[in-house]
């Protein structure tokens, strides 16, 4: 019930933000000077070459669009916490560039987003929307497959130390490879496919490592992960 109430509040907040976008001119979320949601100059500053992230224990290979700092961090927080849904397209385009750079893009690739914290039937989390935008900007090479579910309540990772983050994610996900909510991506249809985990930020790698574990336990091979930002110590 608490999850549903939280999701409902977030949905109303997003609707209110969308109405404000229609009624009032919004400044660029990065520089707050030019018109938004992201002006051309700031978008150019974010347009850098995708990079391979530093290895994390238990993690598959991970690629990122940029660091979790400066404009990258400001824009991502505006999208995740500020209700700036208009950033979905630009950020999806950045993620698509990462996806292409990895060499993993293909018709047999499943983009598997880290699930949001809403009810299990809710598919509109920020990472899921990024995965959809990434696929759209990639020319629909592959498909989005929301296979992951939370099997238990976990504390948010924000504010936790490295050791706490790792423990907090152990066993938190399960992979649902049946037909529920997946269209024609059932157990048989997964044969011959490979998964690429999609997330927004890579910190300790605990979330991506746990997602990869859950997918592999369900028989889905994982080749790596793509994220928008890497937090570098």
N, C-alpha and C positions, 0 to 999 in steps of 0.2 A: 504494500500500500504506500509506504514511504517513497519507494522508487517511482510509483505512478504520480504521486503529488509533486515530486521533484521534477519529473519530466514535464508535467502540465505547467508548472511555473516557468520552466525554461522555454516551453513552446509559446506561452503568452509574452515572455520577454522578447523573443525573436520576432513575433508578430508586431509588437509595439515598435521595435527597432526598424522593421521594414516600413511601417507607416511613417516614421520620422524621416526615413530616407526619401520617401516620396514627397513629403511636405517641405522639408528643409534641406538646403544644400549642405552636403557633408564634406569636411576637409579631408585631405589625404591622411590616412592613419599613421603614416611614417613621419612626414615632415610637418603636418598640421598647417601648411601654408597654401599649397595648391589645392584644387578641387579633387575630391576623392572618388571612390574609396582608396585608390592607390594611383598617384599621379605618374606620368611617364618617366620623369626623372628618377623617382624612387624605385619604380619598377626596373629601370635600367641598372640601378645600384644593386638590386637583388639578382640580376641576371649574371650569375657566375657559373663556372664549369662544375658539374656534379663531381663529388669526390667519394672515395672509399673511406669509410669510417675506421677508426682504430679498432682492433679486435676486442671483443668483450667475452668473458668466460661463458661458454654454453650458447653463444649467439652464432647464427649463420652469418655469412658475409652481409654487411649492411652498407648501403650507399645513401648519401645525404645531399640535399640541395645547397646547404650552407651551414654556418655555425648558429648556435642558439645564443646570439648576442646581437647588439646593435639594432639595425633596422629589421633584420630577420626575426629577432625575438619580438620586437614591438608589433610587427604585422601579424605574426602568429598569435600573439595574445589577443590582439584586436579581433581576430577571427574566432578563437576559441572561447574567450571570456567576454568580449565586448559586443557580441551579437552582430558583427560585420559580415553577414552572409554574402554580401557582394564580392568578398574576397575569395570565395570558393573557386571561381574561374581562374583568376591569376595564380593562386596557389596550386590549383590542379594542373595548370600549365607547367609550373616549376617541377612538380612531382613527375609529370610526364617526361620531362627532360632527363630526370634521374632514371626513370624506368627504361628509357631508350639507351642511356649510357651503360647500363648494367649488362646489356646483351641478353637479358632474360625475357624480353618481350617476344611473344609468339602466340599462335592460336591455341596452344596447349597450356598457357599460363593462367593461373587463377590468382587474381589480386584479392588477398584475404585481409580485410581491415580489422584492426583491433576494435572490439565492440565498445559502444558507449555504455553508460551506467543506467540507462532507462530500462523499462520493462523488456523482456526477451523478444516481444513482437515488434519493438520499436527499432526501425532500421535507419533513423535519420540522424545518427550521431555525427559529430564533426569529422571524424576520421573516415566514416563510411561515405560522407558527401565528398571528401577529398578523393577517395578511391574512384568514385563515379566520375568526377571531373577529370581525374588522371586518365581514365580509360577513354573518355570522350576526346580529350586532347591528343591521345595516342592513336586516334583513328580506329578505336575499338579492336586493338590487337590484344586478344585474350578476353577475359571476362572477370567481373567482380563476383566473388563468392563469399558471402557472409557466413562462414562456417563456424566461427568461434562464439562461444557463450561463456558467461560467468557461471561457475558451478557453486561458488560461495561468495559472500560479501567480503570485499577486501578494502582496507583503508586506502584513501588516496595516496599516491606516491609523493605528492608535494610536501616538503618539509621533513621527509624521512632521510636518514643517513644511508650510506651505501649498503651497509650490512642489513639495515631494516628494509630497504627497498628489495633486496634479493629475497629475504625471507617472506616478505609480504606478497610476492608473486608466485610462490611455490604452490603448484596444484590449483591455481585460481581459474584456469580455463579448461573447457572441454570442447572438442570439435564435433559438430553435428553434421554427419555426412548423409543423412537421410533426405527425403524430399521436402520436409517441412520448411517452408519459407525460402526454398532454394530453386524453385522452378524445376528444370530438368537436370539440375546438378545433384543426382542421387549417387549412391554407392557405385553403381555400374558406370555412370557417366564420368566418374572421377578417374577411371582407369586411363593411364597414359598422360594425365595432367600433372603439373608441378605447381607448387604454391610460392607466391611472393608475399610476405607479410607487409602490410602497410600501416605505418604509424606516423604521428606528427613529430615527436621529439625522441631522440635516443640519448639516454643518460647513462645508467649503469648497464643497460641492455637486459635487465631482468624481465621486462614485459615481452620483448621480442623473443627472448630465449624460452619463456614459458609458452608463448603462442606456438613456436616451432615444435616444442615438445608435444603439445596437445595435438597438433596436426599430424605429426609423425606417428603418434600412438594410434591415430585413426586411420593410418595407412596412406596418408597424403605426403609425398616427398616435398621437402622445403629446400629451395635453392638459395634463398636469401630474403632480404627485407629492404624496403625503401622508406625513407623518412624525409621530412622537410628540413629538420635541423638536428645537429649533433651538439650536445653540450660537452665542451672540451674543458678539462680541469685547468 
